[in-house]
Amino acid sequence: GLGSNLTFAVDATKTPKEIDLLLGTDGRKWLGVYKLDGDTLTLCLAMIEKGKAADQKRPTDFDPKKVQMLITATRPAPAKL
C-alpha cells in the first residue's frame, strides 16, 4: 500500500495542472495531472512498473484509453437535516 506517510505538491500554473504524490520519507514521487470541476476532482497518475519509478512519465491528458491511472472523486452534497 501507500503507507501512512503520503503528501503531495501541486503546480496549478501548468496546463493541465500537475500533482506529485510524495511517498514515504525517501523522496519517491508519483507523477500526475489533475483537474477540479466544481465538486469533482479528476486525477490521472502515471503507471509505474515495480522498481522503475525513475522511468515514469507524467501524463499529459485524461485519456482513459492510455496506460495511465484515472481516478474521479466527487464530494458529496451536505446532508440535509
C-alpha positions in Angstrom: 0.0 0.0 0.0 0.9 3.7 0.0 1.5 3.7 3.7 0.5 6.4 6.1 3.1 8.9 5.0 1.7 10.5 1.8 1.9 14.2 1.0 1.5 16.0 -2.3 2.6 19.1 -4.2 0.7 20.8 -6.9 1.5 23.3 -9.7 -1.7 25.0 -10.8 0.2 27.2 -13.3 0.7 24.3 -15.7 -1.8 23.0 -18.2 -3.0 20.5 -17.3 -2.4 21.2 -13.6 0.4 19.0 -12.2 0.4 16.9 -9.0 3.3 15.0 -7.4 2.3 12.4 -4.7 5.3 12.1 -2.3 5.5 8.6 -1.0 7.1 7.9 2.4 10.1 9.9 3.6 12.6 9.0 1.0 11.5 11.4 -1.7 9.8 9.0 -4.0 7.4 10.7 -6.3 4.3 9.5 -8.2 3.6 12.0 -11.1 0.2 13.0 -12.3 -2.1 15.7 -13.5 -5.4 16.9 -12.1 -8.5 19.0 -12.8 -11.1 20.3 -10.4 -14.6 21.0 -11.8 -16.9 22.1 -9.1 -17.1 19.3 -6.6 -15.4 16.8 -8.9 -11.7 16.0 -8.8 -10.1 14.1 -11.6 -6.6 12.7 -11.1 -4.5 11.0 -13.8 -1.4 9.2 -12.5 1.5 7.6 -14.2 1.5 3.8 -14.2 4.8 2.6 -12.5 6.4 -0.7 -13.1 7.8 -2.2 -9.9 11.4 -0.9 -9.4 11.1 1.6 -12.3 9.7 4.7 -10.6 12.6 6.8 -12.0 11.4 5.9 -15.6 7.8 7.1 -15.1 6.4 9.8 -17.5 3.9 12.4 -16.2 0.5 12.0 -18.0 -0.3 14.9 -20.3 -4.1 14.4 -20.5 -7.0 12.4 -19.1 -7.4 9.9 -21.9 -8.9 6.7 -20.4 -7.6 4.7 -23.4 -3.9 5.3 -22.5 -1.9 3.3 -20.0 -2.4 5.6 -17.0 -4.5 5.5 -13.9 -7.6 7.7 -14.0 -9.4 8.5 -10.7 -12.6 10.6 -10.4 -13.9 11.7 -7.0 -16.9 13.8 -6.3 -17.5 15.5 -3.0 -21.0 14.5 -1.7 -23.6 17.2 -1.2 -24.0 18.2 2.5 -26.6 16.2 4.3 -29.9 17.9 4.8 -31.2 18.0 8.3 
